[in-house]
Amino acid sequence: MTAGPATTAAPESVAGQSADRQDAPLSEEQAVRLRAHRRRFRTRLGEFRRRRVLVPYGENGAALTVEMHGARWLLAFTDETALGRYARARGEDGRIWRYRAVWGAALLDAGVPAVAGTGVPCGVLVDAGDGERGLVLPPVVGIVPEAVAVDRPASEMDMESGSSSGVETGRATGEGRL
């Protein structure tokens, strides 16, 4: 987990992973399963955007992130129980975990661009370490703002660096041993 400066990583590593999987034609059965999976994912994404989630933060006040697969991932938890499972899995359940309760939409629309503004693609891991209960929200169009998505269409704006104040308004905070 980090809350400090980003390391540089190639955005292509995240975008390239999904592009490689799209080359082979699908059977009718696979196409049906894929459409059903996409519907379930869109439903879960909508539910995430409409709910409050807990975002743990470090001593410096920055949201805690993990770096993997060429991207930085904000951590978000649906409740203290899920955050507690994550803490236990890391062997850190005895420490105090500080968090902010924010709307999922605010995390995707403002928090992700704030982190991505450091030059590293950013997505969100919901209930990290919870297996099938968890949700990965990668930095792609339709999930995060197009300006910071790794698969965004090329434009003149790509040379500009947008900034955001992050998720600063309307939040509740909490802390505790989990």
Order of alpha helices (4+ residues) and beta strands (2+ residues): alpha-alpha-beta-beta-beta-alpha-beta-alpha-beta-beta-beta
